[in-house]
Amino acid sequence: MKDFKAQKAPAPAKQGGLNPEIQARIGHQLRAMYDDVVRQGVPDRFAELIRKLDVPGETPTSGHIEGRD
């Protein structure tokens, strides 16, 4: 078994990284892409599956015939 106490601690994060302007640009672009995905909504097929899962007592079918795996 490895002795975990003998392992070295991870090196501290490198200082510098991306400057605030670049971070802001990346954040803005990510928000724009995410907003576009949210606006697309849920496809009808997925919405129907979710509705079926929300109905208590019903088991959704997987499309296979029982006993034929």
N, C-alpha and C positions, 0 to 999 in steps of 0.2 A: 504494500500500500504506500502511496506517496505521502511524504511529509509535507503538508500544506504550509507549515511555518517556514520551511526552507525556501519556498518560492519567493522571488523578488516581487515587490509591489509594482504595479504598472507605472510606466513613465508618466509624468504629468503631461496634460494636454499642451501641445505646442502653442505658444503665444503667437499672435499675429492673425492667422486665419484670413478670412475674407473681410474686407473693410465694410463699414456700415452701409455705404452706398450700394455695393454689390449685393449685400444681404437684403436690402430693401427692394432692389430690382427683382431678385429671385422670389422674394415673398409676394410681390405684386403679381408676377407672372403666374405663380402657383395659385394664388387666389382667383385670378382670371380663368385659369383652366378648370379649377374646381367649380366655380360658379357656372361655367358652361355645362359641366357634367350634371350638376344639380338641376339646371333648367331643362335638361332633356327628359327628366322624369323616369318613372319605372315603366318598362315595356309591359304591354297588356298581358303577355304570357306570364310574366313574373307576378304581376298583380293578381291574376287569377289563381296561381299557385299559393300565394300568401292568403288569399281569401279562403281557399280550401283548407289550409292548415289552421286557420282561426276557428273553423267550425268544430265544436266539441263532439267527440264520438265518431267522427269520420276519419277513415284512414285513406290517405291519398294512394292511388295505384301507381305502380312504377312501370306499367306497360309490359311486364313479363307474365307469362302464364305460370301459375303456381305449380311446383313440382318439375319444372323444366329449366333448371339452372345450368 
